[in-house]
Amino acid sequence: MNTDLLKAINGLAGENAALDAIMKFSTNYALYVFAIILLAMWFFGATYMKKTVVYAAVTGVFALAINVIISKFYFEARPFVTYDDIHVLVDHAADASFPSDHTTGAMALAVAIFLRHKKIGSFAILFALLTGFSRIYVGNHYPLDVIAGIIIATIVALLLNSFKLLMEPLSNFILAIYNKIPVLPKKI
């Protein structure tokens, strides 16, 4: 089923130039889109928004650390390595496919934002889902790689959000340091 779904989604690649462009953009620029979102929240938002950025960053780091650990114990070759008929729209190293780091990182940031700010978080989750789908579409991941990334990211975001006794002092500490640096803009 994993392979069948992969081939059904990836089979769309190369059929529609506009769809290909959207998928390539999502795959190649997800990190930049999330960086813009987080920077906007930091520089245009109140203290609560800045704390949300800290929560999101910590969530992303923890979720991706879990991926690194998983990849040390379980290796799955990328679809384009295993199958000759995969349409690769975005080149990628032939490293571990499971779980999807792009999806995990994007969804970790998105869920962390959503838990504290529904409006921005809703957009972020939609973009994270598009990013995950794009990873399959461009031939870099299997559907289960993406699903695993979504699950890992969501669990980490929910757990860290529930650890307010740890996260709140951390975000306060980071904000205190930031506020003491006179050359950094406090709000744009």
Secondary structure as a PSIPRED ss2 file (coil, helix, strand):
# PSIPRED VFORMAT (PSIPRED V4.0)

   1 M C   1.000  0.000  0.000
   2 N H   0.000  1.000  0.000
   3 T H   0.000  1.000  0.000
   4 D H   0.000  1.000  0.000
   5 L H   0.000  1.000  0.000
   6 L H   0.000  1.000  0.000
   7 K H   0.000  1.000  0.000
   8 A H   0.000  1.000  0.000
   9 I H   0.000  1.000  0.000
  10 N H   0.000  1.000  0.000
  11 G C   1.000  0.000  0.000
  12 L C   1.000  0.000  0.000
  13 A C   1.000  0.000  0.000
  14 G C   1.000  0.000  0.000
  15 E C   1.000  0.000  0.000
  16 N C   1.000  0.000  0.000
  17 A H   0.000  1.000  0.000
  18 A H   0.000  1.000  0.000
  19 L H   0.000  1.000  0.000
  20 D H   0.000  1.000  0.000
  21 A H   0.000  1.000  0.000
  22 I H   0.000  1.000  0.000
  23 M H   0.000  1.000  0.000
  24 K H   0.000  1.000  0.000
  25 F H   0.000  1.000  0.000
  26 S H   0.000  1.000  0.000
  27 T H   0.000  1.000  0.000
  28 N H   0.000  1.000  0.000
  29 Y H   0.000  1.000  0.000
  30 A H   0.000  1.000  0.000
  31 L H   0.000  1.000  0.000
  32 Y H   0.000  1.000  0.000
  33 V H   0.000  1.000  0.000
  34 F H   0.000  1.000  0.000
  35 A H   0.000  1.000  0.000
  36 I H   0.000  1.000  0.000
  37 I H   0.000  1.000  0.000
  38 L H   0.000  1.000  0.000
  39 L H   0.000  1.000  0.000
  40 A H   0.000  1.000  0.000
  41 M H   0.000  1.000  0.000
  42 W H   0.000  1.000  0.000
  43 F H   0.000  1.000  0.000
  44 F H   0.000  1.000  0.000
  45 G C   1.000  0.000  0.000
  46 A C   1.000  0.000  0.000
  47 T H   0.000  1.000  0.000
  48 Y H   0.000  1.000  0.000
  49 M H   0.000  1.000  0.000
  50 K H   0.000  1.000  0.000
  51 K H   0.000  1.000  0.000
  52 T H   0.000  1.000  0.000
  53 V H   0.000  1.000  0.000
  54 V H   0.000  1.000  0.000
  55 Y H   0.000  1.000  0.000
  56 A H   0.000  1.000  0.000
  57 A H   0.000  1.000  0.000
  58 V H   0.000  1.000  0.000
  59 T H   0.000  1.000  0.000
  60 G H   0.000  1.000  0.000
  61 V H   0.000  1.000  0.000
  62 F H   0.000  1.000  0.000
  63 A H   0.000  1.000  0.000
  64 L H   0.000  1.000  0.000
  65 A H   0.000  1.000  0.000
  66 I H   0.000  1.000  0.000
  67 N H   0.000  1.000  0.000
  68 V H   0.000  1.000  0.000
  69 I H   0.000  1.000  0.000
  70 I H   0.000  1.000  0.000
  71 S H   0.000  1.000  0.000
  72 K H   0.000  1.000  0.000
  73 F H   0.000  1.000  0.000
  74 Y C   1.000  0.000  0.000
  75 F C   1.000  0.000  0.000
  76 E C   1.000  0.000  0.000
  77 A C   1.000  0.000  0.000
  78 R C   1.000  0.000  0.000
  79 P H   0.000  1.000  0.000
  80 F H   0.000  1.000  0.000
  81 V H   0.000  1.000  0.000
  82 T H   0.000  1.000  0.000
  83 Y C   1.000  0.000  0.000
  84 D C   1.000  0.000  0.000
  85 D C   1.000  0.000  0.000
  86 I C   1.000  0.000  0.000
  87 H C   1.000  0.000  0.000
  88 V C   1.000  0.000  0.000
  89 L C   1.000  0.000  0.000
  90 V C   1.000  0.000  0.000
  91 D C   1.000  0.000  0.000
  92 H C   1.000  0.000  0.000
  93 A C   1.000  0.000  0.000
  94 A C   1.000  0.000  0.000
  95 D C   1.000  0.000  0.000
  96 A C   1.000  0.000  0.000
  97 S C   1.000  0.000  0.000
  98 F C   1.000  0.000  0.000
  99 P C   1.000  0.000  0.000
 100 S C   1.000  0.000  0.000
 101 D H   0.000  1.000  0.000
 102 H H   0.000  1.000  0.000
 103 T H   0.000  1.000  0.000
 104 T H   0.000  1.000  0.000
 105 G H   0.000  1.000  0.000
 106 A H   0.000  1.000  0.000
 107 M H   0.000  1.000  0.000
 108 A H   0.000  1.000  0.000
 109 L H   0.000  1.000  0.000
 110 A H   0.000  1.000  0.000
 111 V H   0.000  1.000  0.000
 112 A H   0.000  1.000  0.000
 113 I H   0.000  1.000  0.000
 114 F H   0.000  1.000  0.000
 115 L H   0.000  1.000  0.000
 116 R H   0.000  1.000  0.000
 117 H C   1.000  0.000  0.000
 118 K H   0.000  1.000  0.000
 119 K H   0.000  1.000  0.000
 120 I H   0.000  1.000  0.000
 121 G H   0.000  1.000  0.000
 122 S H   0.000  1.000  0.000
 123 F H   0.000  1.000  0.000
 124 A H   0.000  1.000  0.000
 125 I H   0.000  1.000  0.000
 126 L H   0.000  1.000  0.000
 127 F H   0.000  1.000  0.000
 128 A H   0.000  1.000  0.000
 129 L H   0.000  1.000  0.000
 130 L H   0.000  1.000  0.000
 131 T H   0.000  1.000  0.000
 132 G H   0.000  1.000  0.000
 133 F H   0.000  1.000  0.000
 134 S H   0.000  1.000  0.000
 135 R H   0.000  1.000  0.000
 136 I H   0.000  1.000  0.000
 137 Y H   0.000  1.000  0.000
 138 V C   1.000  0.000  0.000
 139 G C   1.000  0.000  0.000
 140 N C   1.000  0.000  0.000
 141 H C   1.000  0.000  0.000
 142 Y C   1.000  0.000  0.000
 143 P H   0.000  1.000  0.000
 144 L H   0.000  1.000  0.000
 145 D H   0.000  1.000  0.000
 146 V H   0.000  1.000  0.000
 147 I H   0.000  1.000  0.000
 148 A H   0.000  1.000  0.000
 149 G H   0.000  1.000  0.000
 150 I H   0.000  1.000  0.000
 151 I H   0.000  1.000  0.000
 152 I H   0.000  1.000  0.000
 153 A H   0.000  1.000  0.000
 154 T H   0.000  1.000  0.000
 155 I H   0.000  1.000  0.000
 156 V H   0.000  1.000  0.000
 157 A H   0.000  1.000  0.000
 158 L H   0.000  1.000  0.000
 159 L H   0.000  1.000  0.000
 160 L H   0.000  1.000  0.000
 161 N H   0.000  1.000  0.000
 162 S H   0.000  1.000  0.000
 163 F C   1.000  0.000  0.000
 164 K H   0.000  1.000  0.000
 165 L H   0.000  1.000  0.000
 166 L H   0.000  1.000  0.000
 167 M H   0.000  1.000  0.000
 168 E H   0.000  1.000  0.000
 169 P H   0.000  1.000  0.000
 170 L H   0.000  1.000  0.000
 171 S H   0.000  1.000  0.000
 172 N H   0.000  1.000  0.000
 173 F H   0.000  1.000  0.000
 174 I H   0.000  1.000  0.000
 175 L H   0.000  1.000  0.000
 176 A H   0.000  1.000  0.000
 177 I H   0.000  1.000  0.000
 178 Y H   0.000  1.000  0.000
 179 N H   0.000  1.000  0.000
 180 K H   0.000  1.000  0.000
 181 I C   1.000  0.000  0.000
 182 P C   1.000  0.000  0.000
 183 V C   1.000  0.000  0.000
 184 L C   1.000  0.000  0.000
 185 P C   1.000  0.000  0.000
 186 K C   1.000  0.000  0.000
 187 K C   1.000  0.000  0.000
 188 I C   1.000  0.000  0.000
